[in-house]
Amino acid sequence: MFFLSIDTATNSGGVALSRNSEIIGKVMSKTPMRYSDKIIEYTDFLLSQLEMKLSQVDCFVVASGPGSFTGLRIGIATAKGFCMAHGKPGIGITTLEALAWRFRWVSDRIAPMIDARRQQIYGALFERAGKGLKVVEEGCVKAPAEWLKGLPAERCIYVGDAAQMYSQTVAALRPEGQVLPTDNCILNELCELGYLRFTRGESYSGANLKADYIRPSDAEINR
């Protein structure tokens, strides 16, 4: 089965195609980009290079957030459109879970941190459970110091762009932890998690795909 994964939520986004959980092609960018201009172009290019059609994809996987508000809307809308146009199921996976999944064999506990701007971070805490992960602290948006002070005083690794940005704060408040030099790239993990969810019967119609913003947009705050 073929899975097309889309990430427009992070600053390392793009599209990837996998056969079951095996990546067979990927197009991504780590530079600032306008996903509204590029994501369809990336998809067309990837499929053309693999001599496939969008109708051959069995399931569409999308990063559901948190992350860029504009990026999330574009990604969710694109995945919805693909699902509904071809009558295929969709799966939404949070950026924090996907980022933690990337490092599940490195440590028993993983704390993904993504820059939320305004001197805040999106953060969560996961613990390895067998071959999977379980949530210890749900995803939230807070000032880095406030979030770190609320975590259990146990050893874990901190990953993601915000872990780099606030590495000194992590070192001061959580000296038992370790910051790994990482980016926010999660396309491979979206493919793996999408396949696992699909095999467990956890896919749904494109109409039910929703963004996980965590915090309200500026427009909602101002209103």
N, C-alpha and C positions, 0 to 999 in steps of 0.2 A: 504494500500500500504506500501511497505517496502523500507526504505532508508538506505544506508550504507554510513556513513560519515567518512572521512579520514583526519587526521591532522598530517602532517609531517613537518609543517612549524615552529611550536613553540617548546619550551622545555617541554611541557606538552602534547605531542601528543599521537596518538593511533587511534583506530577505534571504531565506535559505530553503533549499528543497532537500528532503530526506526520503529514503526508502526505508520504511519502518523507522528505526532510530538511527540509521546510518546516513550521515551527511553526504550528499552527492554533488552539491553545488551551493555556492554562497556568494552574495554580492553585498558589501557593506562599506561604510565610511566612518572614520573616526574624526573627521573634520566637521565643523559646523555646516549643516546642510538644511535645505528647505525640503522637508519630506513631501510636501504637497506637490513639488515639482518632480521629485526623483523616485518615489516609491513605486509608481506604476512603471516608470522607465526601467528601474532595476528589475522588477518582476518580469517584464517583457524580455529584457536582455538575458536573464538567467534561464528562462524557459526556452528561448530560441537557441541558446548555446547547448542545451541538453536535448534539443529536438523534441520538446514536449508541448502540450497544450494545457491551458488552465483547466479545461474540462476533465483532464486526466488526474487531477489532484483529488484525493479522497477526503482530505480534512484540512481545514485552515486554522492555523494556530497564531495567536496574536498576544503580544505583551500588553497586559491590561492596566499597567501602572503600579505604583505611582511613577510620575515622571513629568515630562513636558506636557502642559495642558493641550497646546495646539497639536503636538505630535501624537498624543493619545487619541484625540478626536479623529485625526487622519487615519491612524492605524486601525482603530475600531471600525470606522466607516468603510475602509477598504476591505477589511476582512468580512464585514457584514455583506457588502456588495458581492464579493466573490461567492460567499456561501449561498446567498439567495439567488444569484444568477444561475448557479449550476446545481442547486438543490443538494448541497453538501453540508455536513456538520461543521461546527466551529468549536474551538477551545480557547479560553482566555486564561493566561497564567501571569501572576504578578511578577513584576520586575525583581522584587526583593527575594521571592522564593527561587526564581531562576538564578539569581546571583549567588544565593547560598548553595544551591544545587551544584554549581560549578566547583565548589570547594569542599564538598561533603566528605571526601576521603582525606582531606588535609587535617581536619580537627573534628572532635566530637561536637563542638559548638561553633557556630558561625554567625557573625553579626554583620549583615550587609548594611552599608551606609551609602546613600545616594544624595548628592547635592540637591537641595530643594530651594536654593537661593534664599535671600532675606536672612542670611546667617542661620539657616535652619537645615536640618537633614531629614530625609526619610530613612527610618531605621526599623529593624526587626531582629529578633533573635531566634535561631533555629538550632535544633539538636538532632544529631544523627540517630535514627531509629531503624536498626536492621539495614536494609538497602535504601531506605528512604529518609525523609526528614519529618520532624514534628515541630510545631510552632511552640516556642517557649514564651516569647513576647510578640504580640501582634504588631503589625506595621502601624507606624504613627509618624507624625511630623512634629519635631521639637527642635529647640536649640540644642546643639551637640552636648554641652555640659549637662543640661537638664536630663537628656535622654540617657547619657552614660551613667549618671548618678543613680538612675532608677533600675539599672541592670543588676542581676545577681552577681555577687563577688566571686565569680568562678572564671577559670581560664577559658578564653575563646579567641578566635581570630576575627579581625575586623577587615572587611574587604569593600571595594568600591571606591569611586572617585572621592566621596566625602571622607572616607577613612584616610586618604592621602592628605586632603585639605586640612583636616583637624587631627593629624597624627600626634601633635604635641599635647593636645587636650586629652586624647586617648591615653597617652603615656602618663600624664599627670593623674588622671582619675581612675584608670584601669591598668596599673603597672603589671598586673598578672596576665594581661592580654598581649596580643601581637598584631601589629598592622602589617598586612601583606601589600606589596606594590602591585596594584591591580587596576584594571579599567572596568567599565560597565558592560562589556560585550557579553551578551546572553543568547545569541542566535542558536548556537549548538545546544544549549540547555533547553531552549524552547522546543526544539525538535525532539529531544529525548523525553522531556516531560509530556509533550503533546502525544507522543506515541504511547507512553505509559497510561495516560488518562484515557486515551481512546480504547485501549485494550481492556480497560476496567469499565467501559461503558459510561464514561463521564463526559462525553461530548454532548452538544446541544445545538439547536438551530441557530443560524446566524442572527435571527431577530433577538435572541436572548444574550448576545455578547454585550458586555457593559464595561465601561472604564472604571478603574478603582483609583479615583483622584486622591483620596484620603483627606485633603483639605479643600475648601471651596475656592473657586477661581477669584481673581481680582474683581471681576464684574459683580459676582455674588456678594463679596465682602463690601464693596462700595454701595451696592443696593441696600 
